[in-house]
Amino acid sequence: MNIAHIRNAALGAAVFLSTTCAGAMTPEEIISALKRTENSTGNIADAVEEATGARGWMSSDMKPIYDTKIVGRAATALMRTVLRTDDRKYRNHLLEILDEAPPGSVLVYVMEDGLEIAAMGNLMATTAKARGLSGAVIDGAVRDIAELRRMGFPAWSRRVSPATSVGRMVSVDKQIAVKCGGILVRPGDYVVGDPDGVVVVPAEAADKVVTLLKQYDDKESKMIPIIEREKSMLKALEIYNRY
């Protein structure tokens, strides 16, 4: 593990611990709020940008294998390409975090320079399902999607590919800050996926994001009758200024 990975791991651990011990809302309350039907990834993306000044939505090619919604705290792992002639033994951080992540976690797997390589298939999804994990978000590919759909395990990925990672990629580290779909994800950050895509809510901004979502919902619920009556969104915006 290099210095950058050590620093990232320490940062992730500190964020996870601080946000489970402090703040007005508990992680369970935050997850419950983010799961609410009205809190789509669209609204959550708006709230993250307003709260942090930075984008929270992953690249538009991060797609679900079937339509559903998940919310959970990130458990991360990173892989990189390796020469087929490299016969050294590497720890399998990908499978370690699969076995270690708390129930309800969202696996965030990054395949560095391996966009077309599958990070998850039937056996890993079976394990994740049995362990009560919420789902997986993969900067890379997923395979065996018919089986994943059959068992009801949610996964978002940038590609679908039959290509195995065995012999092509090796684990670098786990529970570190990673860049997934163009967005920084740290262990303990909140990950929300729905049919529109994936949004990351930084743990330290989660309280503010939830507060903003309540404001958005209050405005939108009042705007809808006006739009239906006046047949004009502009008139509703004059009163409530949602956008």
SEFIGU-267164 format. One line per 4 residues: number of its first residue (from 0); their letters; for each residue x, y, z of C-alpha. Coordinates in steps of 0.02 Angstrom, whole numbers. Layout:
// residues N
NUM) a) X Y Z; ...
// end
This chain:
// residues 243
0) mnia) 0 0 0; 74 169 -49; 66 330 52; -84 395 -46
4) hirn) -183 237 -7; -137 247 177; -194 428 182; -355 386 90
8) aalg) -391 240 205; -364 349 359; -476 484 285; -613 360 246
12) aavf) -607 283 419; -611 455 502; -761 510 399; -854 348 435
16) lstt) -823 359 623; -858 544 639; -1022 536 546; -1087 389 645
20) caga) -1049 475 810; -1095 655 775; -1225 759 686; -1409 795 709
24) mtpe) -1467 639 616; -1412 460 638; -1355 361 484; -1516 260 496
28) eiis) -1620 419 491; -1522 485 342; -1543 322 246; -1729 319 286
32) alkr) -1748 498 221; -1650 464 62; -1758 310 28; -1918 412 22
36) tens) -2005 398 -146; -2004 586 -177; -1815 592 -154; -1762 540 -327
40) tgni) -1580 544 -381; -1628 701 -478; -1680 794 -321; -1536 721 -222
44) adav) -1412 777 -356; -1485 953 -345; -1470 951 -155; -1290 888 -157
48) eeat) -1238 1028 -275; -1327 1159 -171; -1254 1092 -9; -1076 1065 -67
52) garg) -1053 1169 -224; -994 1012 -314; -1072 881 -427; -1128 721 -343
56) wmss) -1200 623 -490; -1098 488 -577; -1069 480 -764; -1225 450 -869
60) dmkp) -1165 278 -926; -1183 212 -748; -1341 109 -778; -1444 -12 -673
64) iydt) -1468 -191 -732; -1652 -172 -683; -1759 -30 -617; -1755 -13 -429
68) kivg) -1689 103 -294; -1552 75 -166; -1479 179 -26; -1331 131 81
72) raat) -1159 178 144; -1013 147 30; -891 2 52; -753 24 -77
76) almr) -623 -80 -168; -502 -42 -310; -429 -155 -444; -299 -123 -579
80) tvlr) -239 -215 -734; -99 -342 -722; 8 -434 -848; -41 -615 -876
84) tddr) 140 -661 -844; 133 -586 -669; 121 -739 -556; 139 -648 -390
88) kyrn) 8 -679 -256; -107 -532 -220; -235 -512 -81; -412 -514 -147
92) hlle) -477 -352 -72; -630 -362 -183; -689 -521 -98; -629 -467 73
96) ilde) -742 -314 72; -883 -421 4; -867 -527 163; -834 -382 282
100) appg) -954 -243 231; -1096 -219 357; -1273 -267 302; -1354 -127 205
104) svlv) -1190 -69 128; -1171 -27 -56; -1017 -105 -136; -921 21 -240
108) yvme) -798 -69 -354; -679 26 -467; -592 -65 -610; -447 51 -650
112) dgle) -417 46 -839; -535 -102 -847; -700 -30 -905; -743 -186 -1006
116) iaam) -699 -309 -868; -833 -379 -752; -807 -347 -567; -959 -448 -515
120) gnlm) -1054 -600 -573; -1172 -731 -507; -1067 -799 -362; -1019 -629 -292
124) atta) -1197 -567 -306; -1259 -723 -218; -1138 -686 -75; -1190 -503 -67
128) karg) -1373 -550 -66; -1347 -679 72; -1254 -550 176; -1392 -420 162
132) lsga) -1296 -293 59; -1403 -162 -29; -1321 -171 -199; -1165 -135 -302
136) vidg) -1103 12 -404; -963 -34 -524; -846 77 -624; -819 -64 -745
140) avrd) -933 -205 -801; -1051 -332 -726; -1096 -503 -796; -1224 -642 -767
144) iael) -1358 -507 -764; -1499 -631 -797; -1451 -719 -635; -1433 -555 -539
148) rrmg) -1606 -504 -598; -1677 -673 -550; -1608 -663 -373; -1655 -480 -357
152) fpaw) -1483 -408 -323; -1469 -228 -384; -1314 -174 -478; -1264 -19 -574
156) srrv) -1118 -26 -695; -1043 70 -840; -1038 -86 -949; -1107 -263 -963
160) spat) -973 -388 -1015; -939 -575 -1002; -753 -543 -973; -686 -606 -807
164) svgr) -563 -507 -702; -466 -666 -661; -294 -655 -741; -328 -479 -801
168) mvsv) -341 -374 -643; -280 -379 -464; -341 -298 -304; -254 -138 -251
172) dkqi) -342 -94 -88; -508 -84 3; -599 46 106; -507 190 24
176) avkc) -567 344 -67; -599 298 -250; -660 390 -404; -813 301 -470
180) ggil) -906 365 -622; -810 528 -607; -858 556 -424; -754 538 -266
184) vrpg) -826 404 -152; -760 375 23; -805 233 141; -961 286 236
188) dyvv) -1026 409 105; -1208 382 59; -1240 304 -112; -1410 319 -194
192) gdpd) -1455 228 -355; -1618 228 -451; -1670 209 -634; -1598 381 -674
196) gvvv) -1422 344 -611; -1314 355 -455; -1281 501 -337; -1155 509 -194
200) vpae) -1198 609 -38; -1040 653 59; -1063 595 237; -1025 765 313
204) aadk) -1156 850 202; -1295 723 227; -1392 821 359; -1396 976 249
208) vvtl) -1445 873 96; -1593 796 188; -1649 969 247; -1643 1034 69
212) lkqy) -1741 884 6; -1880 924 128; -1885 1101 61; -1890 1040 -119
216) ddke) -2032 920 -82; -2131 1055 8; -2115 1173 -140; -2151 1041 -272
220) skmi) -2305 975 -183; -2374 1152 -181; -2324 1187 -361; -2413 1037 -437
224) piie) -2593 1099 -404; -2547 1269 -477; -2472 1190 -632; -2625 1081 -655
228) reks) -2743 1228 -630; -2648 1359 -730; -2570 1239 -855; -2409 1337 -832
232) mlka) -2249 1296 -741; -2190 1477 -753; -2335 1537 -645; -2294 1408 -512
236) leiy) -2111 1460 -516; -2159 1642 -488; -2229 1591 -319; -2115 1451 -261
240) nry) -1952 1472 -359; -1905 1287 -354; -1777 1310 -493
// end
